[in-house]
Amino acid sequence: MRTEHFCPAHPTEIYDFIEELTTDGVISSNAAVKPYTRDAIARMLAEAQSKDSLLNKRQKDDLQFYMQDYALELDTLPVYYSYGHRHVTQWITPVSNLSLADPSLHILTKNKIFKMRIRPILGMDIYAGKKGMITKRWYGAEIQMDIAHHLSIWGSIRDNSWKGTGYLKDAYFPTEYDKIYGARLTKPGYLNNLPGVQYKESNYGGDFSDSRGGISLYAWWGSIGVQRERIQWGDAQHASNILSAHNPAVPMVTLQLTPCKWFQFDYFHAWLPSNVMDSTYYYSEREREGVTQREYRPANKFMAANMFTFMPIKYIQFSIGNSIVYAERNVQAAYFIPIAFFKSLDHLMTKGLGSENQNSQAFATITVRPTDHLRLYGSFFLDEFKFARLKKSNPEHNPVSYLVGFNWSGWPVKGLSLRGEFMRSYIACYTHSIAVLDYTSNSYKMGHYMGDNSQSIFVELAYRPVRGLRLVLNYTNDTKYNSYDYIRKNIGAIIAQKPFAEKIWRNDEINFRAVYEVFNNCYAHVDFSYNNTRAYAPKSARVAGEDRGWNADGTSQELSGDALVNYYLNKYTPVYLQGKNFTVTCGLSFGF
């Protein structure tokens, strides 16, 4: 197995194509660790090309189409075909060949030791429903370079904005403040699968930038690098319960080892934005003559994680790993040991003082393909685990999460697939009594977007009739049950509560999506969505630590009836999606 880091490939339609080929038994892939590198995708496409007798006509067309986008990784330049004609837009110089396509600039030197791709990024989505219209636009550029087959450098910038001012209806957004911030469909706490962002100050909707990139040294057996990307760990088609890539991208040091075909090792150490102020760390700012103002800084927050993936036979793949979220003054050298059980290291460094541990986790995922066209998978996340809690006499439940899913593809109809996922997370999973140690980054959950004491059901039917076109119909049922804060002195009583007891929030959503990749990395799509989001007031007596409302000063209170229903609805759902809504979304993008 060869590993080259010619930059990560952001999840787009090619991921669905790889999933289809994997489920059909044409190629093998490690779905437990994403994003894939561009080189890894190129190798999977080359493997599929060597088995083209197993592909139908549409799959062969898709394969040829995608191989043009990954031509540089295959040491060549893209050559485009349409209507049976060969279109070549290339310039040959004494030392290199250049190609302008899709639109992007590709450079490949004649000795093939330098490759470069420069691509513009531009896109817009328009959301229209009974509550008004929201526009989302983004633009930027990305560059990718590979030098001497051992050094990869990449970077991208996307400037994004959401706007609703002037479009949102007064009946739902009566004030200017409501219109400005009503366009923000994603923020920490909202229970939806939209990517998390960190907004900048603006007097309209939401404005944020997304800058990613990195540098990596690699060889055939592995790579080491520094990058800022979104990471997904855990096999999942809808949302992973281990690392879901729901939070904004974070900077990290990465290590990947692939010394043989049946084993892969992944490790990273990340710097996480805590969004928690450190009252002992501040700047003194001159506000006026003789007067200074303290500007408090955020507390440090870090994460280390590893994942061991084994592929003993063609049809089985399993991964195990562990992680730790810690908030010391400085990074700890012990957590830079890639192959380590971090909880043991944590005990070594904290127990001697009798101080609070950091927040450690363990997880596993397994994928089984019992026959061609069927793939079964599952992930298990342990936030905290004690065998004593498995006894029937013990009312406490372990704060864990599990996810199971399947993908049936390519039979009896070629190009048709049926997918399903079921996820449950128990009380106090992903949380901690110390806010800075929560399993979050930028206040967004790093695990499943539904958080603890929740359930998610996802079913999807997809069809790829011709090259580049995918038609998708899916249904999502998300349910949030009694919400508890992790109060250290009450945690025993909290996790002894019956999980999944009383619904406090639920969303049912049906979505139809048609997306067509006009040419490489140019997407046109239209979505028709219906959602019904509502909240409920628990009927049981409040338990210490249960969230039934907060005052403006941050103290808890006990709301009831409609006041509590509105509290949950506003806490977990943007106003634009509350209640019953039919929304039409259309968009066009270049790049990503």
JOQUI-V574307 format. One record per backbone hydrogen bond with DSSP energy under -0.5 kcal/mol. CO is the residue of the C=O (numbers start at 1). NH is the residue of the N-H. E is the energy in kcal/mol with one decimal. If there is no record, write none. Layout:
BEGIN
co=CO nh=NH e=E
co=CO nh=NH e=E
END
This chain:
BEGIN
co=2 nh=4 e=-0.5
co=4 nh=6 e=-0.8
co=5 nh=7 e=-1.5
co=7 nh=38 e=-2.7
co=8 nh=10 e=-0.6
co=12 nh=15 e=-1.5
co=12 nh=16 e=-0.6
co=13 nh=16 e=-0.5
co=13 nh=17 e=-1.6
co=14 nh=18 e=-2.5
co=15 nh=19 e=-2.3
co=16 nh=20 e=-2.2
co=17 nh=21 e=-2.3
co=18 nh=22 e=-2.4
co=19 nh=23 e=-2.6
co=20 nh=24 e=-2.1
co=21 nh=26 e=-2.4
co=21 nh=27 e=-1.0
co=22 nh=25 e=-1.3
co=23 nh=373 e=-2.6
co=29 nh=31 e=-1.0
co=30 nh=33 e=-1.1
co=32 nh=234 e=-2.6
co=34 nh=232 e=-2.9
co=36 nh=9 e=-3.1
co=37 nh=41 e=-2.0
co=38 nh=42 e=-2.4
co=39 nh=43 e=-2.3
co=40 nh=44 e=-1.9
co=41 nh=45 e=-2.5
co=42 nh=46 e=-2.3
co=43 nh=47 e=-2.2
co=44 nh=48 e=-2.1
co=45 nh=49 e=-2.2
co=46 nh=50 e=-1.7
co=47 nh=51 e=-0.5
co=48 nh=51 e=-1.0
co=49 nh=52 e=-1.3
co=51 nh=54 e=-2.6
co=52 nh=55 e=-1.3
co=56 nh=60 e=-2.3
co=57 nh=61 e=-2.3
co=58 nh=62 e=-2.5
co=59 nh=63 e=-2.6
co=60 nh=64 e=-2.5
co=61 nh=65 e=-2.2
co=62 nh=66 e=-2.8
co=63 nh=67 e=-2.2
co=64 nh=68 e=-0.9
co=65 nh=68 e=-0.6
co=65 nh=69 e=-0.8
co=66 nh=70 e=-1.4
co=68 nh=71 e=-1.2
co=70 nh=74 e=-0.7
co=71 nh=74 e=-1.1
co=71 nh=76 e=-1.8
co=72 nh=75 e=-1.9
co=80 nh=87 e=-4.0
co=82 nh=85 e=-2.2
co=85 nh=82 e=-1.9
co=85 nh=87 e=-0.6
co=86 nh=88 e=-0.6
co=87 nh=80 e=-1.8
co=87 nh=89 e=-0.5
co=88 nh=90 e=-0.5
co=89 nh=100 e=-2.0
co=91 nh=93 e=-0.5
co=91 nh=98 e=-2.6
co=95 nh=110 e=-2.8
co=96 nh=93 e=-3.1
co=97 nh=108 e=-2.4
co=98 nh=91 e=-2.2
co=99 nh=101 e=-0.6
co=99 nh=106 e=-3.3
co=101 nh=104 e=-1.2
co=103 nh=120 e=-0.7
co=104 nh=101 e=-2.9
co=104 nh=106 e=-0.5
co=105 nh=118 e=-2.2
co=106 nh=99 e=-2.4
co=107 nh=116 e=-2.1
co=108 nh=97 e=-2.8
co=109 nh=112 e=-1.6
co=113 nh=148 e=-4.1
co=114 nh=109 e=-2.1
co=115 nh=146 e=-2.3
co=116 nh=107 e=-2.7
co=117 nh=144 e=-2.2
co=118 nh=105 e=-2.7
co=119 nh=142 e=-2.3
co=121 nh=140 e=-2.4
co=122 nh=590 e=-3.9
co=123 nh=138 e=-2.5
co=124 nh=588 e=-1.8
co=125 nh=136 e=-3.0
co=126 nh=586 e=-1.7
co=127 nh=134 e=-2.4
co=128 nh=584 e=-2.8
co=129 nh=132 e=-1.7
co=131 nh=169 e=-2.1
co=132 nh=129 e=-2.4
co=134 nh=127 e=-3.4
co=135 nh=163 e=-2.7
co=136 nh=125 e=-3.0
co=137 nh=161 e=-1.8
co=138 nh=123 e=-2.4
co=139 nh=159 e=-3.1
co=140 nh=121 e=-2.6
co=141 nh=157 e=-2.1
co=142 nh=119 e=-2.5
co=143 nh=155 e=-2.3
co=144 nh=117 e=-2.4
co=145 nh=153 e=-2.6
co=146 nh=115 e=-2.3
co=147 nh=150 e=-2.0
co=147 nh=151 e=-1.7
co=150 nh=218 e=-2.1
co=151 nh=147 e=-3.4
co=152 nh=216 e=-2.7
co=153 nh=145 e=-3.2
co=154 nh=214 e=-2.6
co=155 nh=143 e=-2.8
co=156 nh=212 e=-1.7
co=157 nh=141 e=-1.4
co=158 nh=160 e=-0.6
co=158 nh=210 e=-2.5
co=159 nh=139 e=-1.5
co=160 nh=208 e=-2.1
co=161 nh=137 e=-2.0
co=162 nh=206 e=-2.3
co=163 nh=135 e=-2.5
co=164 nh=167 e=-2.7
co=164 nh=168 e=-2.2
co=169 nh=172 e=-1.3
co=169 nh=173 e=-2.3
co=175 nh=179 e=-1.9
co=176 nh=180 e=-2.4
co=177 nh=181 e=-2.4
co=178 nh=182 e=-1.6
co=179 nh=183 e=-0.5
co=181 nh=184 e=-1.3
co=183 nh=185 e=-1.2
co=187 nh=190 e=-2.0
co=190 nh=192 e=-1.3
co=197 nh=199 e=-0.6
co=200 nh=207 e=-0.6
co=206 nh=162 e=-3.2
co=207 nh=200 e=-3.9
co=208 nh=160 e=-3.1
co=210 nh=158 e=-1.4
co=210 nh=212 e=-0.6
co=212 nh=156 e=-2.8
co=213 nh=228 e=-2.8
co=214 nh=154 e=-2.3
co=215 nh=226 e=-2.3
co=216 nh=152 e=-2.8
co=217 nh=224 e=-2.3
co=219 nh=222 e=-1.0
co=220 nh=3 e=-0.5
co=221 nh=258 e=-2.7
co=222 nh=219 e=-2.7
co=223 nh=256 e=-2.6
co=224 nh=217 e=-2.9
co=225 nh=254 e=-2.8
co=226 nh=215 e=-2.4
co=227 nh=252 e=-2.6
co=228 nh=213 e=-1.2
co=229 nh=250 e=-1.6
co=231 nh=245 e=-0.7
co=232 nh=34 e=-3.0
co=233 nh=242 e=-0.6
co=233 nh=243 e=-2.1
co=243 nh=233 e=-1.6
co=246 nh=196 e=-3.3
co=250 nh=229 e=-1.3
co=251 nh=271 e=-2.2
co=252 nh=227 e=-2.5
co=253 nh=269 e=-2.1
co=254 nh=225 e=-2.1
co=255 nh=267 e=-2.3
co=256 nh=223 e=-2.8
co=257 nh=265 e=-2.7
co=260 nh=263 e=-1.1
co=262 nh=311 e=-2.8
co=263 nh=260 e=-0.7
co=264 nh=309 e=-3.1
co=265 nh=257 e=-2.5
co=266 nh=307 e=-2.5
co=267 nh=255 e=-2.5
co=268 nh=305 e=-2.2
co=269 nh=253 e=-2.5
co=270 nh=272 e=-0.6
co=270 nh=303 e=-2.1
co=271 nh=251 e=-0.5
co=273 nh=442 e=-3.0
co=276 nh=299 e=-3.7
co=277 nh=279 e=-0.7
co=278 nh=281 e=-1.7
co=278 nh=297 e=-0.5
co=280 nh=282 e=-0.5
co=281 nh=297 e=-2.5
co=283 nh=285 e=-0.7
co=283 nh=295 e=-2.9
co=285 nh=287 e=-0.8
co=285 nh=293 e=-3.4
co=288 nh=291 e=-2.6
co=291 nh=287 e=-1.7
co=291 nh=288 e=-1.5
co=293 nh=285 e=-3.4
co=294 nh=296 e=-0.7
co=295 nh=283 e=-2.3
co=297 nh=278 e=-2.9
co=299 nh=274 e=-0.5
co=301 nh=272 e=-2.1
co=302 nh=326 e=-2.1
co=303 nh=270 e=-3.4
co=304 nh=324 e=-2.4
co=305 nh=268 e=-2.1
co=306 nh=322 e=-1.0
co=307 nh=266 e=-2.5
co=307 nh=309 e=-0.5
co=308 nh=320 e=-2.1
co=309 nh=264 e=-2.3
co=310 nh=318 e=-2.3
co=313 nh=316 e=-1.3
co=315 nh=369 e=-2.6
co=316 nh=313 e=-0.6
co=317 nh=367 e=-3.3
co=318 nh=310 e=-3.2
co=319 nh=365 e=-2.4
co=320 nh=308 e=-3.5
co=321 nh=363 e=-2.5
co=322 nh=306 e=-2.3
co=323 nh=361 e=-2.7
co=324 nh=304 e=-2.1
co=324 nh=326 e=-0.6
co=325 nh=359 e=-2.2
co=326 nh=302 e=-3.1
co=331 nh=333 e=-0.5
co=332 nh=335 e=-1.2
co=333 nh=336 e=-1.9
co=334 nh=337 e=-1.4
co=336 nh=338 e=-0.9
co=338 nh=340 e=-1.3
co=340 nh=342 e=-0.8
co=341 nh=344 e=-0.8
co=341 nh=345 e=-1.4
co=342 nh=346 e=-2.5
co=343 nh=347 e=-2.2
co=344 nh=348 e=-1.9
co=345 nh=349 e=-1.6
co=346 nh=350 e=-1.5
co=347 nh=351 e=-1.9
co=350 nh=353 e=-1.1
co=350 nh=355 e=-1.5
co=351 nh=354 e=-1.2
co=358 nh=360 e=-0.7
co=359 nh=325 e=-3.3
co=361 nh=323 e=-2.3
co=362 nh=382 e=-3.4
co=363 nh=321 e=-2.2
co=364 nh=380 e=-3.1
co=365 nh=319 e=-3.2
co=366 nh=378 e=-2.1
co=367 nh=317 e=-2.4
co=368 nh=370 e=-0.5
co=368 nh=376 e=-3.3
co=371 nh=374 e=-1.8
co=373 nh=409 e=-2.7
co=374 nh=371 e=-0.6
co=375 nh=407 e=-2.1
co=376 nh=368 e=-3.2
co=377 nh=405 e=-2.6
co=378 nh=366 e=-2.5
co=379 nh=403 e=-2.5
co=380 nh=364 e=-2.2
co=381 nh=383 e=-0.7
co=381 nh=401 e=-2.4
co=382 nh=362 e=-2.0
co=386 nh=389 e=-1.2
co=387 nh=390 e=-2.0
co=388 nh=391 e=-1.2
co=391 nh=394 e=-1.4
co=393 nh=395 e=-0.6
co=398 nh=400 e=-1.7
co=399 nh=383 e=-1.7
co=399 nh=384 e=-1.0
co=400 nh=426 e=-3.1
co=401 nh=381 e=-3.2
co=402 nh=424 e=-2.4
co=403 nh=379 e=-2.6
co=404 nh=422 e=-2.7
co=405 nh=377 e=-2.3
co=406 nh=420 e=-1.9
co=407 nh=375 e=-2.0
co=407 nh=409 e=-0.6
co=408 nh=418 e=-3.0
co=412 nh=414 e=-0.5
co=413 nh=416 e=-1.7
co=415 nh=464 e=-1.8
co=416 nh=410 e=-2.5
co=417 nh=462 e=-2.5
co=418 nh=408 e=-3.2
co=419 nh=460 e=-2.5
co=420 nh=406 e=-2.1
co=421 nh=458 e=-2.5
co=422 nh=404 e=-2.4
co=423 nh=456 e=-2.3
co=424 nh=402 e=-2.5
co=425 nh=454 e=-1.7
co=426 nh=429 e=-1.8
co=426 nh=453 e=-0.6
co=428 nh=431 e=-1.3
co=430 nh=439 e=-2.1
co=433 nh=435 e=-0.6
co=434 nh=437 e=-2.1
co=435 nh=438 e=-1.6
co=438 nh=440 e=-2.4
co=439 nh=446 e=-2.1
co=439 nh=447 e=-0.6
co=441 nh=444 e=-2.1
co=444 nh=441 e=-2.2
co=446 nh=244 e=-2.6
co=448 nh=451 e=-1.9
co=453 nh=481 e=-2.6
co=454 nh=425 e=-2.1
co=455 nh=479 e=-2.8
co=456 nh=423 e=-2.5
co=457 nh=477 e=-2.7
co=458 nh=421 e=-2.7
co=459 nh=475 e=-2.8
co=460 nh=419 e=-3.0
co=461 nh=473 e=-2.8
co=462 nh=417 e=-2.7
co=463 nh=465 e=-0.6
co=463 nh=471 e=-2.9
co=466 nh=469 e=-1.7
co=468 nh=517 e=-2.2
co=470 nh=515 e=-2.3
co=471 nh=463 e=-2.6
co=472 nh=513 e=-2.8
co=473 nh=461 e=-3.1
co=474 nh=511 e=-2.5
co=475 nh=459 e=-2.4
co=476 nh=509 e=-2.5
co=477 nh=457 e=-2.4
co=478 nh=507 e=-2.5
co=479 nh=455 e=-2.4
co=480 nh=504 e=-2.8
co=480 nh=505 e=-1.6
co=483 nh=547 e=-2.9
co=485 nh=487 e=-1.4
co=486 nh=488 e=-0.6
co=487 nh=490 e=-1.4
co=487 nh=491 e=-0.9
co=488 nh=491 e=-0.9
co=490 nh=494 e=-2.2
co=491 nh=495 e=-2.6
co=492 nh=496 e=-0.5
co=494 nh=497 e=-1.5
co=495 nh=397 e=-1.8
co=498 nh=501 e=-0.7
co=502 nh=482 e=-1.0
co=504 nh=536 e=-1.8
co=505 nh=480 e=-2.7
co=506 nh=534 e=-2.4
co=507 nh=478 e=-2.5
co=508 nh=532 e=-2.4
co=509 nh=476 e=-2.6
co=510 nh=530 e=-2.8
co=511 nh=474 e=-2.6
co=512 nh=528 e=-2.6
co=513 nh=472 e=-2.9
co=514 nh=526 e=-1.9
co=515 nh=470 e=-2.4
co=516 nh=518 e=-1.1
co=516 nh=524 e=-2.3
co=519 nh=522 e=-2.6
co=521 nh=523 e=-0.5
co=521 nh=591 e=-2.2
co=522 nh=518 e=-1.5
co=522 nh=519 e=-0.6
co=523 nh=589 e=-2.2
co=524 nh=516 e=-2.9
co=525 nh=587 e=-2.2
co=526 nh=514 e=-2.4
co=527 nh=585 e=-2.4
co=528 nh=512 e=-2.6
co=529 nh=583 e=-2.9
co=530 nh=510 e=-2.8
co=531 nh=581 e=-2.5
co=532 nh=508 e=-1.7
co=533 nh=579 e=-1.8
co=534 nh=506 e=-2.5
co=536 nh=538 e=-0.5
co=543 nh=546 e=-2.8
co=545 nh=485 e=-3.4
co=546 nh=548 e=-0.9
co=548 nh=559 e=-2.6
co=549 nh=557 e=-1.9
co=551 nh=554 e=-1.8
co=555 nh=551 e=-3.7
co=557 nh=559 e=-0.7
co=560 nh=563 e=-1.0
co=560 nh=564 e=-0.8
co=561 nh=565 e=-2.1
co=562 nh=566 e=-2.8
co=563 nh=567 e=-1.6
co=564 nh=568 e=-2.5
co=565 nh=569 e=-2.5
co=566 nh=570 e=-2.5
co=567 nh=571 e=-1.9
co=568 nh=572 e=-2.2
co=569 nh=573 e=-1.5
co=572 nh=191 e=-2.6
co=574 nh=577 e=-1.8
co=575 nh=578 e=-1.3
co=579 nh=533 e=-2.3
co=581 nh=531 e=-2.2
co=581 nh=583 e=-0.5
co=583 nh=529 e=-3.0
co=584 nh=128 e=-2.3
co=585 nh=527 e=-3.3
co=586 nh=126 e=-2.5
co=587 nh=525 e=-2.3
co=588 nh=124 e=-2.0
co=589 nh=523 e=-1.9
co=590 nh=122 e=-2.1
co=590 nh=592 e=-1.5
END
